[in-house]
Amino acid sequence: MGQHGGHVTLFPSWVPQQSVIDITWDDAKLSDPQPKDKWWGELALFGRTGSNEGEWQWTAAEQKLGLWVPVPAGGDGYRRLVATLYQFTFPLTNGMTGTGSLQPGLAPTAGELTLTWRGDAH
């Protein structure tokens, strides 16, 4: 029990490269209806806030992890969804995999912005 961390490697379909996000979670908060905690990575820059820090929100029943970034100009608590990871459960374990998507309009490309991901716990 306690605070944990890991990283998730993202493999986007629209570019031939990968991106890594670091993620933290507290076991005690995972039983909340929609737990939240922090994540960091270059993916946050798609939110156009100039920061590489974001907040995740997990919907356990749907195994869905939303990756959000704060929007300073929007006021306290305003945030923008950058990506969603599917088949995501906590605790993050080595070798977990799933699919996901980047929010439409955040990348300069046409078509679906899908991705796959792989998790690794620290």
Secondary structure as a PSIPRED ss2 file (coil, helix, strand):
# PSIPRED VFORMAT (PSIPRED V4.0)

   1 M C   1.000  0.000  0.000
   2 G C   1.000  0.000  0.000
   3 Q E   0.000  0.000  1.000
   4 H E   0.000  0.000  1.000
   5 G E   0.000  0.000  1.000
   6 G E   0.000  0.000  1.000
   7 H E   0.000  0.000  1.000
   8 V E   0.000  0.000  1.000
   9 T E   0.000  0.000  1.000
  10 L E   0.000  0.000  1.000
  11 F E   0.000  0.000  1.000
  12 P E   0.000  0.000  1.000
  13 S C   1.000  0.000  0.000
  14 W C   1.000  0.000  0.000
  15 V C   1.000  0.000  0.000
  16 P C   1.000  0.000  0.000
  17 Q C   1.000  0.000  0.000
  18 Q C   1.000  0.000  0.000
  19 S E   0.000  0.000  1.000
  20 V E   0.000  0.000  1.000
  21 I E   0.000  0.000  1.000
  22 D E   0.000  0.000  1.000
  23 I E   0.000  0.000  1.000
  24 T E   0.000  0.000  1.000
  25 W E   0.000  0.000  1.000
  26 D E   0.000  0.000  1.000
  27 D H   0.000  1.000  0.000
  28 A H   0.000  1.000  0.000
  29 K H   0.000  1.000  0.000
  30 L C   1.000  0.000  0.000
  31 S C   1.000  0.000  0.000
  32 D C   1.000  0.000  0.000
  33 P C   1.000  0.000  0.000
  34 Q C   1.000  0.000  0.000
  35 P C   1.000  0.000  0.000
  36 K E   0.000  0.000  1.000
  37 D E   0.000  0.000  1.000
  38 K E   0.000  0.000  1.000
  39 W E   0.000  0.000  1.000
  40 W E   0.000  0.000  1.000
  41 G C   1.000  0.000  0.000
  42 E H   0.000  1.000  0.000
  43 L H   0.000  1.000  0.000
  44 A H   0.000  1.000  0.000
  45 L H   0.000  1.000  0.000
  46 F H   0.000  1.000  0.000
  47 G H   0.000  1.000  0.000
  48 R C   1.000  0.000  0.000
  49 T C   1.000  0.000  0.000
  50 G C   1.000  0.000  0.000
  51 S C   1.000  0.000  0.000
  52 N C   1.000  0.000  0.000
  53 E E   0.000  0.000  1.000
  54 G E   0.000  0.000  1.000
  55 E E   0.000  0.000  1.000
  56 W E   0.000  0.000  1.000
  57 Q E   0.000  0.000  1.000
  58 W E   0.000  0.000  1.000
  59 T E   0.000  0.000  1.000
  60 A H   0.000  1.000  0.000
  61 A H   0.000  1.000  0.000
  62 E H   0.000  1.000  0.000
  63 Q C   1.000  0.000  0.000
  64 K E   0.000  0.000  1.000
  65 L E   0.000  0.000  1.000
  66 G E   0.000  0.000  1.000
  67 L E   0.000  0.000  1.000
  68 W E   0.000  0.000  1.000
  69 V E   0.000  0.000  1.000
  70 P E   0.000  0.000  1.000
  71 V C   1.000  0.000  0.000
  72 P H   0.000  1.000  0.000
  73 A H   0.000  1.000  0.000
  74 G H   0.000  1.000  0.000
  75 G C   1.000  0.000  0.000
  76 D C   1.000  0.000  0.000
  77 G C   1.000  0.000  0.000
  78 Y C   1.000  0.000  0.000
  79 R E   0.000  0.000  1.000
  80 R E   0.000  0.000  1.000
  81 L E   0.000  0.000  1.000
  82 V E   0.000  0.000  1.000
  83 A E   0.000  0.000  1.000
  84 T E   0.000  0.000  1.000
  85 L E   0.000  0.000  1.000
  86 Y E   0.000  0.000  1.000
  87 Q C   1.000  0.000  0.000
  88 F C   1.000  0.000  0.000
  89 T C   1.000  0.000  0.000
  90 F C   1.000  0.000  0.000
  91 P C   1.000  0.000  0.000
  92 L C   1.000  0.000  0.000
  93 T C   1.000  0.000  0.000
  94 N C   1.000  0.000  0.000
  95 G C   1.000  0.000  0.000
  96 M C   1.000  0.000  0.000
  97 T E   0.000  0.000  1.000
  98 G E   0.000  0.000  1.000
  99 T E   0.000  0.000  1.000
 100 G E   0.000  0.000  1.000
 101 S E   0.000  0.000  1.000
 102 L E   0.000  0.000  1.000
 103 Q C   1.000  0.000  0.000
 104 P C   1.000  0.000  0.000
 105 G C   1.000  0.000  0.000
 106 L C   1.000  0.000  0.000
 107 A C   1.000  0.000  0.000
 108 P C   1.000  0.000  0.000
 109 T C   1.000  0.000  0.000
 110 A C   1.000  0.000  0.000
 111 G C   1.000  0.000  0.000
 112 E C   1.000  0.000  0.000
 113 L C   1.000  0.000  0.000
 114 T E   0.000  0.000  1.000
 115 L E   0.000  0.000  1.000
 116 T E   0.000  0.000  1.000
 117 W E   0.000  0.000  1.000
 118 R E   0.000  0.000  1.000
 119 G E   0.000  0.000  1.000
 120 D E   0.000  0.000  1.000
 121 A E   0.000  0.000  1.000
 122 H C   1.000  0.000  0.000
